Amino acid sequence: MKKLSLLALILIATCTVAFAQPRAIGGRIASSIGISYQHQIGEKNMIQADLDFLIYGLWGTQGTVTFNWIIPLVDVSAGQLNLYPGVGLGGGYEWWNWGGFGGTPLYSGGYGTGFVGVAGMIGLEWNFKFPLQLSLEYRPLLGVELKKHWSDKGIGAGFYYNGLWMSAVAVGVRYKFGGK
């Protein structure tokens, strides 16, 4: 019984500390639509996790996690402007439809690409005094890719560079809770 009580106490303390940290959840809009979560670590750092659904020019998903350094720029009565550079990892899968004229189905041609790489981050965020945060972010992703071409059944590997523009520049809107 003592072990169970001690375990319950440790679990409650851990949850209390974790939920007391400032964090924000919301979305990102770019050539993709995504969900975004920020968790602040101390006063000057945060971790940001994003899951994007690519919708313009190709289809797919992309996930990234970055560690960011928070640099306060302006603090006024209306809110606070911060700069946050960072670095992290990302990966995902995207596919194209090279179907031909008239919008032929996906299986008639095209290829898919799985990718993994290093993600950078540079962002500006405006934290209002009420629980709203707006941001403008550039998050490039470079790495390696594995391609599968459906028409010739070939597989190849290469350098992934679509992350320089696909879902890289985004506007974020997040709800802040658990902090200032």
C-alpha positions in Angstrom: 0.0 0.0 0.0 2.9 2.4 0.8 4.4 1.8 -2.6 1.1 2.5 -4.4 0.7 5.8 -2.3 4.3 6.8 -3.1 3.8 6.1 -6.8 0.5 8.1 -6.9 2.2 11.0 -5.1 5.1 11.0 -7.6 2.6 10.8 -10.6 0.6 13.7 -9.2 3.7 15.9 -8.6 5.1 15.1 -12.1 1.7 16.0 -13.8 1.4 19.2 -11.7 4.9 20.4 -12.8 4.3 19.4 -16.4 1.0 21.2 -16.7 2.2 24.3 -14.8 4.6 25.1 -17.7 3.5 27.6 -20.3 2.4 26.0 -23.5 0.4 26.8 -26.6 -1.6 24.7 -29.1 -3.0 25.8 -32.4 -2.5 25.6 -36.2 -0.1 26.6 -39.0 -1.2 27.6 -42.4 1.1 27.5 -45.4 1.1 25.4 -48.5 0.0 22.9 -45.9 -2.4 22.9 -43.0 -1.1 21.7 -39.7 -1.4 21.5 -35.9 1.3 22.9 -33.7 2.2 22.5 -30.1 4.7 24.6 -28.1 6.0 23.7 -24.6 8.2 26.2 -22.8 11.2 24.9 -20.9 12.4 27.6 -18.5 12.3 31.3 -19.4 14.3 31.2 -22.7 13.7 27.8 -24.4 10.8 25.9 -25.9 10.1 22.7 -27.9 7.8 23.0 -30.8 6.1 19.9 -32.4 4.2 20.3 -35.7 2.3 17.9 -37.9 1.5 19.3 -41.3 -0.8 17.9 -44.0 0.6 19.0 -47.5 -2.2 20.1 -49.7 -0.8 22.3 -52.5 0.9 20.7 -55.5 1.3 17.4 -53.8 -0.2 15.4 -51.0 1.4 14.0 -47.8 2.3 14.5 -44.2 5.3 16.0 -42.5 6.2 16.0 -38.8 8.9 18.1 -37.1 10.2 18.7 -33.6 12.5 21.7 -33.0 14.3 23.0 -29.9 14.0 26.9 -30.0 15.7 29.7 -28.1 13.3 32.5 -27.1 14.8 36.0 -27.6 12.4 38.8 -26.3 12.4 41.8 -28.7 9.6 44.1 -27.5 7.4 44.0 -24.4 4.6 46.6 -24.3 1.2 46.8 -22.6 -0.5 45.1 -25.6 1.8 42.0 -25.6 5.3 40.7 -26.3 7.2 40.2 -29.5 9.7 37.3 -29.5 12.2 35.9 -32.0 12.8 32.2 -31.8 15.6 30.4 -33.8 15.9 26.7 -33.4 17.0 23.3 -34.8 15.4 19.9 -34.8 14.4 16.8 -36.8 11.6 16.1 -39.3 10.3 13.5 -41.6 7.3 12.4 -43.6 5.8 11.2 -46.9 4.6 13.0 -50.0 3.3 11.8 -53.4 2.6 13.3 -56.8 0.0 12.4 -59.4 1.7 12.5 -62.9 -1.5 11.1 -64.4 -1.7 12.9 -67.8 -4.4 15.0 -69.3 -7.9 15.2 -67.7 -6.9 14.3 -64.1 -6.4 10.5 -64.5 -6.3 8.5 -61.2 -3.2 8.3 -59.0 -2.3 4.7 -59.9 -1.8 5.6 -63.6 1.5 7.3 -62.8 3.4 9.4 -60.3 5.7 8.7 -57.4 5.9 8.9 -53.7 8.8 10.0 -51.5 9.6 9.2 -47.9 12.0 11.6 -46.3 13.8 12.4 -43.1 16.2 15.2 -42.2 17.3 18.2 -40.2 14.8 21.1 -39.6 15.8 24.6 -38.9 13.5 27.3 -37.5 13.3 31.0 -37.4 10.1 32.6 -36.2 8.5 35.8 -34.9 5.6 35.5 -32.4 3.3 38.1 -30.9 2.0 37.0 -27.5 -1.1 39.1 -26.6 -1.9 39.8 -23.0 -5.0 37.5 -23.4 -4.3 33.8 -24.4 -3.6 34.3 -28.1 -0.4 34.0 -30.0 0.3 34.8 -33.7 3.5 33.8 -35.4 5.3 34.0 -38.8 7.7 31.1 -39.2 10.3 29.8 -41.7 11.1 26.1 -41.0 13.3 24.6 -43.8 13.8 20.8 -43.8 16.7 19.2 -45.7 17.6 15.5 -45.7 17.5 12.3 -47.6 14.6 10.7 -49.5 13.6 7.3 -50.7 11.5 7.5 -53.9 9.1 4.9 -55.4 7.9 5.5 -59.0 4.7 3.6 -59.6 4.9 3.4 -63.4 8.2 1.7 -63.7 8.2 0.2 -60.2 11.7 1.7 -59.6 13.1 2.7 -56.2 15.7 5.4 -55.7 17.3 7.5 -53.1 18.4 11.1 -53.2 18.7 14.5 -51.5 15.4 15.9 -50.1 15.1 19.7 -50.8 11.3 20.2 -51.1 11.4 21.2 -47.4 13.0 24.5 -48.4 9.6 25.7 -49.6 6.9 23.1 -49.0 5.2 24.1 -45.7 8.4 26.0 -44.8 6.9 29.5 -44.5 3.7 29.6 -42.3 1.4 31.7 -40.3 0.6 30.3 -36.9 -2.3 30.9 -34.6 -2.2 29.3 -31.1 -4.1 29.4 -27.9 -1.8 29.9 -24.9 -2.5 28.3 -21.6 -0.6 27.6 -18.4 1.5 30.7 -18.4 1.7 34.5 -19.0 
